[in-house]
Amino acid sequence: MIFAVSEQRVGDAAIGNEAMIKRILSLVASGVILMLAMPVTANAQEMYATTTVNLRTGPGTNYAILGALRPNEIVTALRCNATNTWCEVTSRVQRGWVSARYLAPLSDSTRPTFPVRPQPLPVPQPVRPPVPPRPGITLPVEPQVCFYDDYNYEGREMCAGANDYARTLTRLWDDSIRSARLDRGVEVMVCTEAYLRGRCETIDRSIRDFGQFADDISSYRVTATR
């Protein structure tokens, strides 16, 4: 009698485990179906650079510089940080973080247009006076330094603003700078080793040929002079 009771309990436990496993599998299948049915929303937006601006590895000037966006260069904004001050963007050749103050949404009025075939006998349209722009806040243009990997301000471009610095340049720019264009109001110190060490020189004007510093710059610091 005792053996029969034990055998019945073992059988009931097996049946209970089997029912629990079936319930778990049912819940997992329901979750997978629900996930597949959920719509995927895309937050990507086309933007364009309002001026030459650095592309960095993260949301801040303390991150390394990957390259630069040229004025009116079109990019896709993938996401922004919580304060909407930096956005991660991607272009045809590069991807990184850009200060949001130098980005503007790409609308139909700013999208590049392509020439069309001329239409015969166009109907003349009355000339309307230009509409004055709405009053707003005009952000001052900050002076900056732009480095180039070729002489005479040619080749790839990388720009930095006042109080910007790079303790160590990325592999794309280390020992690759040959000329630099400086705006009025800034100067830059360039050094042959990382962390502003080695041979250093302070430049306060544009230079077409770095001479002995060409292809030998590994760090820099930009300082405002006014």
trRosetta pair geometry for C-beta under 8 A, 3 or more apart (Angstrom, degrees):
i j d omega theta_ij theta_ji phi_ij phi_ji
1 4 5.8 -54 -152 32 32 112
1 5 6.7 31 153 -18 65 102
2 5 5.9 -54 -152 33 34 109
2 6 6.5 31 153 -17 66 106
3 6 5.9 -57 -150 38 31 110
3 7 6.3 31 154 -20 66 108
4 7 5.7 -55 -148 37 31 111
4 8 6.4 32 153 -22 65 104
5 8 5.7 -55 -151 33 32 111
5 9 6.5 32 152 -19 66 104
6 9 5.7 -54 -150 34 33 111
6 10 6.5 33 153 -18 66 104
7 10 5.8 -52 -150 35 33 112
7 11 6.5 34 152 -19 64 105
8 11 5.6 -55 -151 36 33 113
8 12 6.4 33 152 -19 67 104
9 12 5.7 -53 -147 36 32 110
9 13 6.4 33 154 -20 65 105
10 13 5.8 -54 -149 35 31 112
10 14 6.5 32 153 -20 64 104
11 14 5.8 -54 -151 33 33 111
11 15 6.5 31 153 -18 66 104
12 15 5.7 -55 -149 36 34 111
12 16 6.3 34 153 -20 67 105
13 16 5.6 -54 -148 36 32 112
13 17 6.4 33 154 -18 66 104
14 17 5.8 -53 -149 36 32 110
14 18 6.4 32 153 -20 65 106
15 18 5.7 -55 -150 36 32 112
15 19 6.5 32 153 -20 65 105
16 19 5.8 -55 -149 35 32 111
16 20 6.5 32 153 -19 65 105
17 20 5.7 -55 -149 35 33 111
17 21 6.4 34 154 -20 67 104
18 21 5.8 -52 -149 34 32 111
18 22 6.6 33 153 -18 63 105
19 22 5.8 -54 -151 36 32 112
19 23 6.5 33 151 -21 65 105
20 23 5.6 -55 -150 34 34 112
20 24 6.4 34 153 -19 67 103
21 24 5.8 -53 -149 35 32 111
21 25 6.4 30 155 -16 65 106
22 25 5.8 -56 -147 39 31 110
22 26 6.3 34 153 -23 65 106
23 26 5.6 -54 -150 34 32 114
23 27 6.5 30 154 -18 65 104
24 27 5.8 -56 -150 36 32 109
24 28 6.4 31 153 -18 66 105
25 28 5.7 -53 -146 37 33 112
25 29 6.3 33 155 -19 65 106
26 29 5.9 -55 -149 37 29 110
26 30 6.4 30 153 -19 64 107
27 30 5.7 -54 -149 36 32 112
27 31 6.4 33 153 -20 65 104
28 31 5.7 -55 -151 35 32 111
28 32 6.5 32 154 -19 66 104
29 32 5.8 -53 -149 35 33 111
29 33 6.5 32 154 -18 65 105
30 33 5.8 -54 -149 37 32 110
30 34 6.3 32 153 -20 65 107
31 34 5.7 -55 -148 36 32 111
31 35 6.3 32 155 -19 66 105
32 35 5.8 -55 -148 36 31 110
32 36 6.4 28 155 -16 65 106
33 36 5.8 -58 -150 38 31 109
33 37 6.3 25 154 -17 65 110
34 37 5.8 -61 -147 39 31 108
34 38 6.6 42 153 -37 65 98
35 38 5.8 -43 -152 13 34 115
43 78 7.7 75 87 178 91 39
43 79 6.6 63 91 -93 129 70
44 76 5.2 6 -174 176 112 109
44 77 6.6 159 -154 78 56 54
44 78 5.7 -15 -103 -109 89 49
45 76 7.1 153 74 -158 29 63
45 77 4.8 -14 61 53 84 107
45 105 6.5 -47 157 -125 124 94
45 106 8.0 167 157 30 79 88
46 74 6.3 -6 -170 -170 102 102
46 75 7.6 158 -152 85 56 36
46 76 5.8 -38 -96 -102 57 67
46 77 7.6 -174 -90 11 7 83
46 105 7.4 81 87 -163 64 63
46 106 4.1 -57 120 43 102 130
47 74 7.5 157 85 -153 38 56
47 75 5.6 -23 67 68 87 84
47 76 7.4 133 20 -119 79 17
47 77 4.9 57 -8 -32 126 111
47 87 7.6 73 9 100 163 155
47 89 6.7 -87 53 -115 121 131
47 103 4.5 10 168 -174 140 109
47 104 6.4 146 -162 71 86 32
47 105 5.9 -61 -107 -105 74 36
47 106 5.8 -164 -113 -21 16 91
48 72 5.5 -5 175 -151 125 41
48 73 6.5 161 -154 75 75 34
48 74 5.1 -36 -95 -96 89 59
48 75 7.1 144 -101 18 36 73
48 103 7.3 144 70 -153 30 65
48 104 5.9 -29 61 63 79 85
48 106 5.2 97 -22 -81 99 97
48 110 6.4 -145 23 144 144 129
49 52 7.3 60 146 -99 134 21
49 53 5.5 -153 -151 23 119 112
49 69 4.0 165 -58 126 156 125
49 70 6.7 136 70 82 138 31
49 71 6.0 -123 104 -120 97 29
49 72 6.7 -61 65 1 74 15
49 73 4.9 14 22 47 116 87
49 75 7.0 60 -38 -1 90 116
49 98 7.4 -99 -101 -170 102 153
49 102 5.9 8 -153 145 78 98
49 103 6.5 -43 -100 -99 50 61
50 53 8.0 53 52 -28 67 126
50 71 6.9 -18 149 -137 23 80
50 102 5.4 -141 43 -165 94 59
50 103 7.0 -154 -9 -87 93 10
50 104 5.4 82 -61 -13 107 114
51 71 5.4 -11 -127 -93 30 95
51 102 5.7 -89 46 -146 87 108
51 141 7.4 156 -101 -134 160 100
52 68 5.8 17 -175 168 88 126
52 69 7.0 177 -145 85 44 57
52 70 6.1 -14 -102 -128 80 42
52 71 6.0 -50 -48 -41 64 80
52 144 7.4 -158 86 83 109 151
52 146 6.6 -1 131 -97 156 127
52 157 6.9 -67 -150 132 131 134
52 159 4.8 91 132 -3 116 155
53 68 6.5 163 83 -157 31 81
53 69 5.2 -6 58 51 84 101
53 98 5.7 77 121 -155 127 106
53 99 6.3 -126 -165 42 130 95
53 102 4.1 136 -74 118 151 159
53 159 7.1 -73 -107 69 14 121
54 65 5.0 -68 -165 -128 122 108
54 67 7.7 161 -156 95 59 30
54 68 5.4 -49 -105 -101 44 80
54 98 7.5 172 87 -120 49 73
54 99 8.0 56 56 -3 81 100
54 158 6.9 49 -113 -164 92 75
54 159 6.0 -136 -59 71 83 72
54 160 6.5 42 -58 -89 136 59
54 164 7.9 157 -13 -159 153 155
55 65 7.0 94 69 -163 52 67
55 66 4.7 -63 106 64 97 101
55 67 4.8 -1 48 65 119 73
55 68 6.0 -163 1 -90 87 21
55 69 6.0 103 -53 -31 104 86
55 89 7.7 -101 -124 63 105 102
55 94 6.0 83 125 130 166 131
55 96 3.9 104 169 66 94 132
55 97 7.2 131 -165 57 58 38
55 98 5.9 -34 -106 -74 64 92
56 59 7.8 148 86 -82 120 17
56 60 7.3 -120 116 66 155 40
56 61 7.4 -137 -79 -113 161 32
56 63 4.3 104 165 91 118 110
56 64 6.5 149 -154 81 79 37
56 65 5.7 -50 -98 -101 74 48
56 66 6.3 159 -119 2 17 89
56 96 5.6 160 63 164 27 121
56 97 4.9 -45 71 67 85 92
56 98 7.4 149 20 -79 82 40
57 63 4.6 -144 60 172 79 115
57 64 4.9 30 2 55 123 86
57 66 6.1 123 -60 -47 71 106
57 96 6.2 -61 -84 -139 32 107
57 97 7.0 -4 99 18 14 105
58 62 7.9 -34 76 79 115 76
58 63 3.7 -179 45 -91 88 151
58 97 5.6 1 158 14 12 149
59 63 7.3 81 35 -8 22 143
59 81 4.7 98 -158 -47 168 134
59 85 7.4 104 -179 85 111 85
59 86 3.4 150 -145 87 94 151
59 88 7.7 -72 -66 -56 96 82
59 97 4.9 -126 -77 -167 55 151
60 63 5.4 109 68 -9 76 98
60 86 6.8 -74 -48 -56 49 157
60 97 7.9 9 8 113 44 145
61 164 5.8 -112 -168 -118 125 90
63 97 6.8 48 71 53 154 129
64 166 7.1 75 -133 -138 67 103
64 168 7.8 -39 -109 82 114 77
64 170 5.3 111 166 -64 126 103
65 68 7.7 4 -176 -60 114 79
65 158 5.9 100 140 -162 138 120
65 160 7.3 -83 -69 -79 154 100
65 166 6.2 -67 9 -90 111 131
65 169 7.7 -39 55 -139 101 70
65 170 6.5 -133 75 -6 61 118
65 173 7.3 5 89 7 106 152
66 94 6.3 158 131 -172 123 126
66 96 4.5 -171 31 -67 143 154
66 170 6.5 42 -106 -12 44 171
66 172 7.3 61 -165 28 51 144
67 94 5.4 -72 41 -141 142 171
67 96 7.3 155 38 13 85 146
67 156 7.2 -79 -138 -174 99 116
67 158 6.4 -105 -147 -94 38 91
67 172 7.0 -38 -71 107 89 156
68 146 7.8 15 -71 -134 177 95
68 157 5.3 -75 58 105 137 85
68 158 5.2 174 -26 -116 117 43
68 159 5.3 89 -119 15 147 87
69 73 4.7 -148 -172 61 89 135
69 75 6.6 -60 -118 -38 138 133
69 89 7.8 6 -69 89 143 144
69 91 7.2 159 -110 -47 99 143
69 98 6.5 6 -1 -109 136 142
69 102 7.9 148 67 126 124 122
70 73 4.6 103 58 -41 75 120
70 157 7.3 84 -84 58 91 136
73 91 6.6 -14 157 -115 114 142
74 91 7.4 127 91 -125 53 93
74 106 6.2 46 -131 -87 101 149
74 112 7.9 -100 -39 -3 133 109
75 89 4.1 41 146 171 136 126
75 90 6.4 153 -167 70 92 29
75 91 4.7 -62 -106 -74 87 84
75 98 7.6 104 70 4 165 151
75 103 7.7 -75 57 -125 118 114
76 89 6.3 151 74 -158 41 74
76 90 5.3 -22 59 59 96 84
76 91 7.7 163 14 -83 74 39
77 80 7.0 3 177 -53 118 93
77 87 4.8 -25 -144 166 108 137
77 88 7.4 111 -160 75 59 48
77 89 5.2 -39 -96 -97 54 87
77 103 6.9 94 -76 176 126 154
78 87 7.6 147 46 172 60 85
78 88 4.8 -48 58 97 107 98
78 89 6.6 175 2 -103 83 28
78 90 6.2 56 -38 -7 117 104
79 87 6.9 -179 97 -152 34 71
79 88 5.3 13 55 40 78 109
80 84 4.9 38 141 -119 142 59
80 85 7.8 133 -177 34 106 32
80 86 6.6 155 -154 88 73 44
80 87 4.3 -37 -94 -97 85 81
80 88 7.5 -160 -81 12 36 69
80 100 6.4 41 -133 -80 124 132
81 84 6.9 -147 69 -55 65 22
81 85 6.3 -35 60 46 117 74
81 86 5.0 39 0 57 119 90
81 87 7.7 -124 0 -76 70 42
84 87 7.7 14 -155 -64 57 94
84 100 5.9 1 158 -21 66 177
85 99 6.9 -32 161 -149 73 71
85 100 5.5 -146 -167 23 23 116
85 101 7.5 -3 -154 -30 70 91
86 97 5.2 22 172 180 115 113
86 98 7.0 161 -155 78 71 31
86 99 6.0 -47 -101 -105 73 41
86 100 6.0 -127 -80 -25 17 91
87 97 6.9 163 84 -149 30 67
87 98 5.9 -25 64 60 80 82
87 100 5.2 93 -15 -86 103 91
87 103 6.3 -45 39 13 137 163
88 95 7.4 28 177 177 90 89
88 96 7.1 -117 -142 147 71 20
88 97 5.2 -41 -92 -90 64 72
89 95 7.1 -157 99 -143 46 59
89 96 7.1 -13 56 67 73 50
89 97 7.6 120 14 -118 75 25
89 98 5.4 -12 13 11 125 120
89 103 7.4 -179 -63 -103 144 140
90 94 7.5 -160 -147 103 57 41
90 95 4.1 -8 -108 -106 86 96
91 94 5.5 15 48 52 102 71
91 95 7.4 -164 23 -73 61 54
98 102 6.5 -102 165 70 106 107
98 103 6.1 105 109 -52 124 117
99 102 5.3 67 82 12 94 103
99 103 7.7 -179 98 -10 51 93
100 103 5.5 -64 -151 35 48 113
101 139 7.0 158 178 -138 116 170
104 110 7.3 -150 112 -131 118 177
106 110 5.7 -126 -145 87 57 112
106 111 5.8 81 172 -79 100 81
107 110 5.3 78 50 20 72 97
107 111 6.9 -119 99 -24 32 90
108 111 5.7 -42 -138 15 31 118
118 122 7.8 -82 -173 -44 85 117
119 122 5.6 100 80 -80 100 85
133 136 7.6 -73 145 12 107 105
142 161 5.0 21 124 -143 132 122
142 162 6.3 -121 180 10 110 102
143 161 7.4 122 86 -147 46 71
143 162 6.2 62 70 -46 87 106
143 182 7.9 34 171 176 109 69
143 183 3.7 -157 -151 95 88 125
143 184 6.3 -115 -114 74 138 43
143 185 3.9 165 -11 72 160 113
143 186 4.6 -173 119 -18 118 109
143 224 7.3 124 59 -120 116 83
144 159 5.0 42 147 178 134 108
144 160 6.2 169 -163 84 94 33
144 161 4.7 -53 -101 -94 96 57
144 162 7.4 -105 -92 -27 54 63
144 183 5.7 58 41 7 46 126
144 186 6.7 40 -111 10 11 162
144 222 7.5 -4 -148 -163 55 159
145 159 6.7 163 86 -152 43 63
145 160 5.3 -14 60 59 92 86
145 180 5.9 1 -177 -178 99 116
145 181 7.3 162 -157 82 52 48
145 182 5.2 -11 -109 -106 84 74
145 183 7.3 -121 -69 14 46 78
145 186 5.8 -127 -45 115 94 135
145 188 4.8 61 -98 -51 168 138
145 220 7.9 -129 98 152 147 142
145 222 5.3 -158 11 -108 126 124
146 153 7.6 55 101 -140 113 99
146 157 5.5 -11 -176 -165 111 102
146 158 7.0 154 -157 79 61 36
146 159 4.2 -26 -97 -94 80 88
146 160 8.0 167 -83 17 38 60
146 180 6.7 162 83 -157 47 65
146 181 4.8 -6 58 55 100 96
147 157 7.2 145 76 -156 49 49
147 158 4.8 -17 58 64 99 92
147 159 7.5 -175 16 -80 67 36
147 160 7.7 26 -10 1 103 102
147 173 7.2 75 103 -155 139 125
147 177 4.8 -47 -173 -128 122 119
147 179 7.6 149 -159 87 53 46
147 180 5.0 -25 -103 -102 61 92
147 217 8.0 -136 -142 89 141 150
147 220 7.8 -172 -61 -13 139 165
148 151 7.9 164 102 -73 119 5
148 153 5.2 150 -17 -143 157 36
148 154 6.0 102 173 54 141 26
148 155 5.1 120 178 60 91 94
148 156 6.8 154 -149 76 58 47
148 157 5.8 -19 -95 -98 77 65
148 158 8.0 179 -74 23 33 71
148 177 7.2 99 66 -147 36 69
148 178 6.4 -60 97 60 79 81
148 179 4.8 -14 58 67 110 91
148 180 6.9 -173 14 -82 79 40
148 181 7.5 52 -19 -9 113 94
149 155 4.3 -113 67 130 78 139
149 156 4.7 24 13 47 119 96
149 173 7.3 -123 -79 -123 109 68
149 176 4.7 -19 -127 153 107 100
149 177 6.4 -74 -97 -98 55 38
149 178 6.2 67 -177 9 28 99
150 154 4.2 -53 88 86 123 86
150 155 3.2 133 1 -23 107 126
150 156 7.9 111 -5 22 91 60
150 178 5.6 -18 -159 55 10 137
150 179 6.9 -24 97 16 41 112
151 154 6.8 4 75 36 44 101
151 178 5.1 -77 -65 137 60 126
151 179 5.3 108 -139 -39 38 124
151 208 6.1 50 -177 161 82 79
151 209 5.2 9 -134 -92 110 85
151 214 7.7 -7 -79 -125 92 138
152 179 6.2 -153 1 -59 17 171
152 208 5.0 19 -90 -158 52 105
152 209 7.7 4 -46 -55 62 82
153 179 5.4 -106 -59 115 47 134
153 181 5.2 44 -108 -47 124 117
153 206 7.6 -13 -64 -170 122 121
153 208 6.9 -66 -19 -118 81 71
154 179 7.6 53 23 42 60 138
155 178 7.6 66 31 39 146 118
156 172 7.8 -94 131 160 164 109
158 173 6.0 -9 -11 -102 162 143
160 164 4.0 -151 -178 94 100 137
160 165 7.6 104 -178 -66 145 22
160 166 7.4 -113 -92 -24 149 103
160 188 7.7 102 73 -109 121 126
160 220 7.2 156 36 100 161 125
160 222 5.0 178 116 -20 112 143
161 164 5.0 98 58 -19 61 125
161 186 7.8 -135 -171 -95 43 152
161 222 6.6 164 108 99 26 150
162 185 7.4 -58 -73 130 128 97
162 186 5.3 -136 -87 -102 85 112
162 222 5.8 -129 -121 129 30 107
162 223 6.9 25 -153 176 79 16
162 224 3.8 36 -153 -63 135 96
163 222 6.6 -49 9 89 15 85
163 223 6.9 61 -77 -114 51 44
163 224 6.5 -21 -35 -15 85 99
164 221 7.8 -176 98 -151 43 47
164 222 4.8 17 55 39 77 121
165 196 7.8 -27 -168 -57 126 120
165 219 7.6 24 177 178 90 90
165 220 6.4 -155 -144 100 63 57
165 221 4.0 0 -111 -112 113 73
165 222 6.5 -155 -71 18 62 69
166 169 5.5 63 135 -81 138 63
166 219 5.7 -153 99 -142 75 62
166 220 5.6 32 42 45 94 79
166 221 8.0 -152 29 -72 51 53
167 194 6.2 48 149 -179 71 85
167 195 5.0 16 -169 -91 96 56
167 196 7.0 -69 -130 -16 62 83
167 219 5.6 -18 -174 -131 25 125
168 174 7.5 -1 175 -93 76 117
168 194 3.9 7 -96 -135 97 116
168 195 6.8 -7 -55 -39 89 64
168 218 6.4 -20 -138 162 64 91
168 219 5.9 -39 -85 -82 37 100
169 173 4.4 -107 178 92 123 100
169 174 4.3 165 86 -76 107 68
169 176 8.0 -154 136 30 147 96
169 194 7.9 -135 13 -101 65 84
169 217 7.2 72 -21 118 148 79
169 218 5.6 -136 18 -160 105 44
169 219 6.5 -149 -25 -79 83 44
169 220 7.8 50 -64 2 106 93
170 173 5.5 66 58 25 77 94
170 174 6.7 -139 90 -25 28 93
171 174 5.9 -40 -122 20 29 115
172 176 7.1 -72 146 28 45 160
173 176 5.2 -124 -153 52 36 118
173 177 6.5 34 -175 -50 89 93
174 217 8.0 -145 -150 93 42 57
174 218 5.4 29 -144 -121 89 76
175 215 5.3 31 174 177 75 61
175 216 5.8 17 -127 -98 81 29
175 217 6.9 162 -93 46 35 46
175 218 6.5 5 -48 -73 74 83
176 215 6.4 20 -104 -119 24 65
176 217 8.0 -82 45 55 44 89
177 180 6.9 22 179 -59 118 99
177 190 7.5 -129 89 -140 147 141
177 210 6.6 69 120 -26 87 155
177 213 7.9 -27 92 136 101 94
177 214 7.3 -129 102 -137 57 50
177 215 7.4 -174 54 -72 44 30
177 217 4.5 -34 47 47 122 132
178 209 6.8 -28 168 -132 85 54
178 210 5.8 -142 -161 14 36 107
178 214 4.6 38 -126 -143 72 102
178 215 6.5 15 -79 -42 87 74
179 207 6.2 -154 -149 102 67 68
179 208 5.2 -15 -130 -162 126 31
179 209 6.2 -27 -88 -73 95 32
179 210 6.5 -147 -82 -28 39 85
180 188 6.8 -99 159 54 157 147
180 190 8.0 -165 -28 -52 154 139
180 203 6.8 102 74 99 135 153
180 206 6.6 -152 104 -143 62 58
180 207 5.6 26 50 49 84 90
180 210 7.3 64 -3 -72 98 104
181 206 4.6 5 -131 -122 54 114
182 186 5.9 -142 -165 81 98 93
182 187 7.0 29 -155 -108 148 40
182 188 6.7 -147 -99 0 119 108
182 203 6.8 -170 -42 123 146 100
182 204 7.0 -164 120 175 164 27
182 205 5.8 -156 55 -155 128 17
182 206 5.1 -155 27 -67 76 61
182 207 7.9 40 -7 -3 108 76
183 186 5.9 53 66 23 82 110
185 224 6.3 -17 159 -152 85 78
185 225 5.7 -167 -165 52 35 87
185 226 4.8 -73 -131 29 86 113
186 222 5.6 -3 -174 -174 123 101
186 223 6.8 148 -157 78 70 41
186 224 5.8 -46 -100 -105 72 47
186 225 6.2 -178 -97 2 16 94
187 202 5.9 34 155 178 122 97
187 203 6.4 178 -163 87 81 44
187 204 4.1 -29 -107 -99 113 74
187 222 7.5 162 85 -153 36 57
187 223 5.5 -20 64 63 84 93
187 225 5.5 75 -11 -52 101 120
188 202 7.2 173 91 -150 33 58
188 203 5.5 -14 62 57 82 94
188 220 5.6 1 -179 -175 109 115
188 221 6.9 163 -154 81 64 40
188 222 5.0 -26 -100 -100 88 69
188 223 7.4 167 -90 18 36 72
189 196 6.9 42 113 -139 120 110
189 200 5.7 17 177 -179 103 111
189 201 7.1 176 -148 88 64 30
189 202 4.6 -29 -93 -94 82 76
189 203 7.7 163 -89 14 32 69
189 220 6.5 161 84 -155 53 62
189 221 5.0 -2 53 54 101 91
189 223 7.3 39 -9 -6 98 113
190 200 6.8 172 88 -147 40 64
190 201 6.0 -14 58 59 85 79
190 203 6.8 13 1 -1 106 115
190 210 7.6 -61 87 -140 162 131
190 213 6.0 86 106 -176 132 144
190 217 4.8 -41 -175 -130 118 121
190 219 7.6 154 -155 87 51 49
190 220 4.9 -18 -102 -102 66 95
191 196 4.9 136 -4 -145 154 42
191 197 6.0 108 165 51 141 24
191 198 5.2 126 172 60 92 94
191 199 6.8 162 -151 84 62 42
191 200 4.2 -22 -95 -94 88 89
191 217 7.1 101 66 -146 33 70
191 218 6.6 -59 98 58 77 79
191 219 4.9 -13 58 66 106 94
191 220 7.1 -177 16 -81 75 45
192 198 3.7 -114 67 131 87 140
192 199 4.6 37 1 47 125 86
192 200 7.5 -128 3 -66 73 50
192 213 7.0 -127 -76 -131 92 79
192 216 5.0 -16 -127 151 99 97
192 217 6.6 -75 -100 -101 46 37
192 218 6.2 47 166 12 29 101
193 197 4.2 -47 84 85 118 87
193 198 3.2 135 0 -27 101 121
193 199 8.0 104 -4 24 89 56
193 218 5.4 -11 -148 58 15 136
193 219 6.9 -14 101 11 39 113
194 197 6.7 4 75 34 43 100
194 218 5.0 -76 -61 137 60 121
194 219 5.2 112 -137 -45 38 122
195 219 6.2 -144 5 -68 16 169
196 200 6.5 35 -174 -97 74 137
196 219 5.1 -112 -61 113 51 134
196 220 7.9 115 -93 -104 85 8
196 221 6.1 6 -92 -21 130 120
197 200 7.8 -96 -166 -48 10 112
197 219 7.6 56 22 36 60 140
198 218 7.3 73 22 39 148 118
199 213 7.6 -141 107 -96 116 91
201 213 6.4 -108 32 -63 131 145
203 207 5.8 -73 -155 -18 141 131
204 225 6.9 67 -138 -64 109 156
207 210 6.1 86 121 -83 129 57
209 214 6.5 -32 -174 -64 69 132
210 213 4.0 -90 161 78 113 94
210 214 4.2 151 66 -65 100 69
210 216 8.0 -163 119 42 131 87
210 217 7.1 -78 -172 -37 166 122
211 214 6.2 159 56 -14 16 101
212 216 7.3 -40 148 41 57 145
213 216 5.5 -127 -160 66 41 101
213 217 5.8 48 170 -61 98 96
217 220 6.7 23 175 -57 119 103
